[in-house]
């Protein structure tokens, strides 16, 4: 699932329209409102994606369905892929902070711990 969050200003506008059309703008929504709006946006996006995938399968386009699903809901890199990226950063001396380096060490350690002896 991708994080699809409406802008706070838009949520504020929706709240103004719902609670009091004459209310001045600038009402900042609380975290629960942001969460609900985010979940609603995600649900809507998921419904749209599911409908597109179903349509493409129904119309003999299964490769397109897989491609659009992969593009719109990419899977995060595996631990192995993350460790390889970290290793590449070490080889290129591409760390800008000690925290980045420690994070990469941790990723590589976690990947190594998953290997069988």
KELUMMAR-990364 format. One record per residue (C-alpha): residue in three letters; x, y, z. Coordinates in nm, 2 decimals, always signed. Example, Ala and Ser with C-alpha at 12.3 -4.5 7.8 and 13.67 -1.06 7.14 Angstrom:
REM residues 2
node code=ALA&X=+1.23&Y=-0.45&Z=+0.78
node code=SER&X=+1.37&Y=-0.11&Z=+0.71
***
This chain:
REM residues 117
node code=UNK&X=+0.00&Y=+0.00&Z=+0.00
node code=UNK&X=+0.13&Y=+0.34&Z=-0.09
node code=UNK&X=+0.08&Y=+0.63&Z=+0.14
node code=UNK&X=-0.17&Y=+0.86&Z=-0.03
node code=UNK&X=-0.24&Y=+1.15&Z=+0.20
node code=UNK&X=-0.45&Y=+1.45&Z=+0.10
node code=UNK&X=-0.29&Y=+1.79&Z=+0.17
node code=UNK&X=-0.38&Y=+1.93&Z=+0.51
node code=UNK&X=-0.52&Y=+2.24&Z=+0.35
node code=UNK&X=-0.76&Y=+2.03&Z=+0.15
node code=UNK&X=-0.87&Y=+1.84&Z=+0.46
node code=UNK&X=-0.92&Y=+2.17&Z=+0.63
node code=UNK&X=-1.13&Y=+2.29&Z=+0.34
node code=UNK&X=-1.34&Y=+1.97&Z=+0.36
node code=UNK&X=-1.39&Y=+2.02&Z=+0.74
node code=UNK&X=-1.49&Y=+2.38&Z=+0.68
node code=UNK&X=-1.74&Y=+2.28&Z=+0.42
node code=UNK&X=-1.88&Y=+2.00&Z=+0.64
node code=UNK&X=-1.90&Y=+2.18&Z=+0.98
node code=UNK&X=-1.97&Y=+2.54&Z=+0.89
node code=UNK&X=-1.96&Y=+2.68&Z=+0.54
node code=UNK&X=-1.93&Y=+3.03&Z=+0.68
node code=UNK&X=-1.63&Y=+2.93&Z=+0.90
node code=UNK&X=-1.30&Y=+3.11&Z=+0.83
node code=UNK&X=-1.04&Y=+2.89&Z=+0.67
node code=UNK&X=-0.73&Y=+2.78&Z=+0.85
node code=UNK&X=-0.88&Y=+2.52&Z=+1.08
node code=UNK&X=-0.60&Y=+2.27&Z=+1.13
node code=UNK&X=-0.73&Y=+1.92&Z=+1.15
node code=UNK&X=-0.63&Y=+1.68&Z=+1.43
node code=UNK&X=-0.43&Y=+1.37&Z=+1.38
node code=UNK&X=-0.74&Y=+1.14&Z=+1.39
node code=UNK&X=-0.89&Y=+1.35&Z=+1.11
node code=UNK&X=-0.57&Y=+1.32&Z=+0.91
node code=UNK&X=-0.56&Y=+0.95&Z=+0.96
node code=UNK&X=-0.92&Y=+0.90&Z=+0.85
node code=UNK&X=-0.87&Y=+1.12&Z=+0.54
node code=UNK&X=-0.55&Y=+0.93&Z=+0.46
node code=UNK&X=-0.73&Y=+0.60&Z=+0.49
node code=UNK&X=-1.02&Y=+0.72&Z=+0.28
node code=UNK&X=-0.78&Y=+0.84&Z=+0.01
node code=UNK&X=-0.60&Y=+0.51&Z=+0.02
node code=UNK&X=-0.92&Y=+0.31&Z=+0.00
node code=UNK&X=-1.04&Y=+0.52&Z=-0.30
node code=UNK&X=-0.70&Y=+0.47&Z=-0.48
node code=UNK&X=-0.71&Y=+0.10&Z=-0.41
node code=UNK&X=-1.06&Y=+0.07&Z=-0.54
node code=UNK&X=-0.96&Y=+0.25&Z=-0.86
node code=UNK&X=-0.65&Y=+0.03&Z=-0.91
node code=UNK&X=-0.86&Y=-0.28&Z=-0.85
node code=UNK&X=-1.12&Y=-0.17&Z=-1.11
node code=UNK&X=-0.84&Y=-0.10&Z=-1.36
node code=UNK&X=-0.68&Y=-0.43&Z=-1.30
node code=UNK&X=-1.01&Y=-0.62&Z=-1.33
node code=UNK&X=-1.10&Y=-0.43&Z=-1.65
node code=UNK&X=-0.77&Y=-0.52&Z=-1.81
node code=UNK&X=-0.80&Y=-0.88&Z=-1.72
node code=UNK&X=-1.16&Y=-0.89&Z=-1.84
node code=UNK&X=-1.04&Y=-0.74&Z=-2.17
node code=UNK&X=-0.76&Y=-0.98&Z=-2.23
node code=UNK&X=-0.47&Y=-0.75&Z=-2.11
node code=UNK&X=-0.33&Y=-0.95&Z=-1.81
node code=UNK&X=+0.03&Y=-0.82&Z=-1.88
node code=UNK&X=-0.09&Y=-0.46&Z=-1.85
node code=UNK&X=-0.27&Y=-0.55&Z=-1.53
node code=UNK&X=+0.05&Y=-0.68&Z=-1.37
node code=UNK&X=+0.25&Y=-0.39&Z=-1.50
node code=UNK&X=+0.01&Y=-0.12&Z=-1.37
node code=UNK&X=-0.01&Y=-0.30&Z=-1.04
node code=UNK&X=+0.36&Y=-0.31&Z=-1.00
node code=UNK&X=+0.40&Y=+0.05&Z=-1.10
node code=UNK&X=+0.12&Y=+0.18&Z=-0.87
node code=UNK&X=+0.19&Y=-0.04&Z=-0.57
node code=UNK&X=+0.56&Y=-0.12&Z=-0.58
node code=UNK&X=+0.70&Y=-0.37&Z=-0.34
node code=UNK&X=+0.96&Y=-0.24&Z=-0.10
node code=UNK&X=+1.31&Y=-0.38&Z=-0.17
node code=UNK&X=+1.39&Y=-0.71&Z=+0.00
node code=UNK&X=+1.64&Y=-0.72&Z=+0.29
node code=UNK&X=+1.89&Y=-0.88&Z=+0.04
node code=UNK&X=+1.84&Y=-0.59&Z=-0.20
node code=UNK&X=+1.87&Y=-0.34&Z=+0.08
node code=UNK&X=+2.20&Y=-0.50&Z=+0.20
node code=UNK&X=+2.33&Y=-0.50&Z=-0.16
node code=UNK&X=+2.25&Y=-0.12&Z=-0.19
node code=UNK&X=+2.42&Y=-0.06&Z=+0.15
node code=UNK&X=+2.73&Y=-0.26&Z=+0.03
node code=UNK&X=+2.74&Y=-0.05&Z=-0.29
node code=UNK&X=+2.74&Y=+0.27&Z=-0.08
node code=UNK&X=+3.03&Y=+0.13&Z=+0.12
node code=UNK&X=+3.22&Y=+0.05&Z=-0.20
node code=UNK&X=+3.15&Y=+0.40&Z=-0.33
node code=UNK&X=+3.23&Y=+0.57&Z=+0.00
node code=UNK&X=+2.89&Y=+0.73&Z=-0.04
node code=UNK&X=+2.80&Y=+0.79&Z=+0.33
node code=UNK&X=+2.74&Y=+1.15&Z=+0.44
node code=UNK&X=+2.68&Y=+1.09&Z=+0.81
node code=UNK&X=+2.78&Y=+0.83&Z=+1.08
node code=UNK&X=+2.41&Y=+0.75&Z=+1.13
node code=UNK&X=+2.37&Y=+0.65&Z=+0.76
node code=UNK&X=+2.68&Y=+0.43&Z=+0.79
node code=UNK&X=+2.54&Y=+0.27&Z=+1.11
node code=UNK&X=+2.21&Y=+0.21&Z=+0.95
node code=UNK&X=+2.38&Y=+0.04&Z=+0.66
node code=UNK&X=+2.58&Y=-0.18&Z=+0.90
node code=UNK&X=+2.26&Y=-0.28&Z=+1.07
node code=UNK&X=+2.09&Y=-0.37&Z=+0.74
node code=UNK&X=+2.39&Y=-0.58&Z=+0.63
node code=UNK&X=+2.40&Y=-0.75&Z=+0.97
node code=UNK&X=+2.03&Y=-0.83&Z=+0.96
node code=UNK&X=+2.07&Y=-0.98&Z=+0.61
node code=UNK&X=+2.37&Y=-1.19&Z=+0.72
node code=UNK&X=+2.17&Y=-1.32&Z=+1.03
node code=UNK&X=+1.91&Y=-1.46&Z=+0.79
node code=UNK&X=+2.17&Y=-1.68&Z=+0.61
node code=UNK&X=+2.19&Y=-2.05&Z=+0.71
node code=UNK&X=+2.52&Y=-2.16&Z=+0.87
***
